[in-house]
């Protein structure tokens, strides 16, 4: 049955699957957000241990999801993978490096006789949660602003942006205010989610100061993230977009993404619902003394992430545009794998809901009981 589906339907389906994985990753950056809060909310060794132990139970989830996101892109849209990961490799290498030092930090921070000391590993965690997430946001933003590449007849990528004679290989994307705004928004949204997750997962009855600081930083991080979100939404509504006509010719069109939203009202509904849910979760955490804000803000983040990833890919739009040669721009149709490959992958993807169900089940088991002071003290003594 799946093998008889139209090629274009399979291409669209796989972009939606990848967008869902990417949106779930944005929710799971609560780990990275919590890491950036460590030095601000945890002043005692006990508070630091509570925060890091709670985050440490989930740190593999965002990393695994990011790897799954990259792997799915490689299998479903190999031309994009080759163009972006092969051309803008400095950005992706720095992102990967930030996740490597995160893994090392959780493993060695409390090892006896480690020569770097716990503070250095805590700095690594901060770098992963700030620089790593910022660069991911910058990379995603290039779906809207474009990148400096060209493709030849054999699809070989040439990246052409130099500064002082050095080819920046994608790092120039950080020079765009729009790209930086998306990156900064993701960093502070992750801090919101991180604070809310810690409120939900730790028994804070013995550390009321920690709870107070977490609620404060939930609100402060949201206030910092909000203007960047507003700026991005305004830009997306009025910026020129990369339209693809029936002949496959790419051209710049005014207010292209606004047209996409109007043509796909379900994305507009998801965007509005996502923003409202994030705001509601923040208000619950700050003013209602609730520990459940993470679930509202988390779902809202997934909705917004879906819109950000789907808006530049559908309705005859190039999702990875070239600023140097418009006709080198990639669409979900010219960048995808063959019909056969996508069909086989779709059969495999049928098992994804079962995997997600297992993840939810394990998450629920791990967080069925809040992390207590006695538990972390016992773990350290062990």
C-alpha angles and dihedrals in degrees: 000000000000091000089060094057117114114266093237091053091054091049091051092044092054093049088053091050091050091046090053091051090048092049091050089051090055089055091049091054082088082098092058091043091052090051092058089053095054099095093041101049104027114066101157130056090247093054092047091050092049092050097045094043091051093047091041090064089063106029094104093057099071091041092051091046091050090051090048089050091052093044093051090050090051093051100039102032107023095163090059091046091050093045099046102031092038097044106031092039097140090066093048093043091054091048091050091047091053090055092046092056088047091058091046091050096054090047100047108023094099099028111128116254095009105165097216097056128225094278092064091052090048087054089053089054090051091051091051092050096045113026094029095052092040091056092047088055091048090051093050091048091062086073083075105030100036134228136256102255141115130198124213128211089280093049093249109156124229117191112203118185120110133180118190088348094307121119103227094203097212100330088104087075087078089067091071117094091212092051092047091047092057090047094049091046091054091049094053094038087055088052089053091051092044093053091046092049092052090050088053100043105040128070097233097179091104094044107045092161090059091052091050092051093047091053090047093051092046088061097038093049091049091051090052093046095047100073091048089051092049091048091051094048092050091048093048092050095053107024123106115260136201109257123193117207128207091272091055094252114148120217138164114257127187117247090000095156092048087054089050091053092050091046091049105039091172088070091051090051091049091050094051092043091049094052092047092049093050091049092047092051091050093049090050091052097045105036108018099048089234125156093200099075092104092070094054096041091042093054090045090053090052090052094049091045091053091053094047091052098040101041096072094043107054137056094049096307131143106236095195106035126190116226091196099049118014092199091060089063117121128233129184086256102052096036101049134101122255124289090253093052094048091047093052090046090051091057088053091046090062086081094057095090089055091051091048089049090053091049091051090048093051091045090053092050092049093049098036087105123037117244109259135202091243092053096055092043090053091048092052093048089050 
